[in-house]
Amino acid sequence: MKAIDIIHSEHRALAAVLQALRFLLDEIGAGRLTPDPELLGHMIEYITQVPDKLHHPKEDDVLFRILRERVPEAAGLIDKLQADHVEGARHTGQLETALARYRSEGGPAFAAFETLARGYVDAMTRHIRLEEAELLPLARKGLSATDWAEIDAAFEANRDPWSGPTGEYRALYSRIVNLVPAPYGLGG
């Protein structure tokens, strides 16, 4: 069940970026920070690249497929989680568009970006909790060692949630950490 450790690790990395984004939005809303389009762009890039292109496809194509075959009672939950994946990808596209609009139009366009970002953070937080609390326990109970061997092999290809296939996610994550102010990052 190495895949479960990888999923937990990827969830922790995504949750850290989501918490940092929520912190930034709160600080901007309180007037203690001004929006930093570069930092926000890196964060949106991370949540677009890592979950949408690396993490969720492995869940959909491998874990969910096998779990659906072996544990029929998980079908409703899997349907919900897959719908979340589709909605999350749509949502990140909207975030990219809203951030580009803010970059070109300035201040007034930030409110639309903020609303979308807060909605995304809330939805992904709920999604992660649902996978951790309900899906993974079903998978632990219902899948065989042979099932886990196939799932583990697929997930080990992206074992390090920060490195990505060629190391790009580690650099992106480092840029985020170095730009986000304390307590969520190292920036000033």
Steps between C-alpha positions, in 0.01 A plus 500: 500500500778742409244692293317604818818660635549678169140621497536629859822678406347660193197605702725661763691693233180621335347585838807710585458703180124532563556617859759750383260629234222539758745681731600740221138572413420566867801731537414686179139533616618639835723753322824356640627382159455615145431242230819363346410380149827308465442299819133445420601385153743245643231370734245467222761328284570250781133418561445467126803284429531269799141396581344538156780350290692272735297392805138472384567304177672224699207488741244494219681258269641257755377522860138591426474252211626208709302601808181529293557144370576347840277703734168572324364693800771761438350597162300799629797639687728448200246674274500799738880516517535473121245778457711705743805438280316627191366801689842571650661511156226734376545714809877531458445613142268772630763598758764537228264722299404710803865550597589604144213748512626638832850534356369699204227706669634541852323548833130470421548160331656352815159443663397251230830316533466490879147360485608223262814425704309470827246271335778281362682479834178400678406241235845340490522492880168312512615270219825408678311430824254275319778297338691472828201420722290279272673384183836391634350293784278321243804436282702364794224253584381403155809464285735203479881492499488449122279808463740702713798388294342648187392817680838543669685468168290778347535732797872444549557677170413824682604407853645843581217755471746786460728362234266409218621300204802727440543689825292802406257474791777514761621829353145636481424395858828664615406826327164495677653429841758775453237758401225420752543695824526324836343300656434305175820586317840662520423826317498844654 
